């Protein structure tokens, strides 16, 4: 397995938890922040479902979830994503995954492309949440990849 991809998945897991913890610490999050947070987590689940790594039905990508539901979903997604990246080899990353998007359109992409998309999609939307917090007069948390690496004992000079 690619150490880079494992690192990106670990960042995703860390960043999802960091945003959830931040929202919890702030008390009452805006409806829009909660909508985007839920979207990130549900989209992760939808992609896991598309690649057959998660049983059951995937909810709508714009489902409304409580903070407790977000927290539970983030933990389930983390387990599934970690298991996936730790048990697949380089050849498996090039496996083609056929799926239907939320508009009913058929596509196929490699597993590697899908996993990279999931990581980047979450980063994009966590940035939106940070911008909303700042516009509201708050100070957002830093969920950049380098902040994750530093939190894991990355080197300082």
C-alpha angles and dihedrals in degrees: 000000000000110000088210092058092045088053092051092050090048089051090051091051092047094046094048090052092044092054092046091049090047093051090048091051092052095056111215112034120199118260090246093053090050091047092054094043090052090046092056092051097042091048089055088053092047091054091047088052091049091055091045095246097121128051125227133026124322116228124234112289090240097048117148112238134179120238090256090052090049091051093050093046092049090053092049092047091048092054093047095045093047091049091049097051094042094052103043126086129214092267091053090056088065093054111123115239117202115204145155118238126222090272092056094254118142120231141160129208136161118269089243092056091049093050091048089049092051091053094047094043091057092048091052094052095042085057089055090053091050090051091051091050091051093047088051090057097259133121111244124214121252111247096168116138092246090054087054092050091048090050088055093055099274112175124274125203 
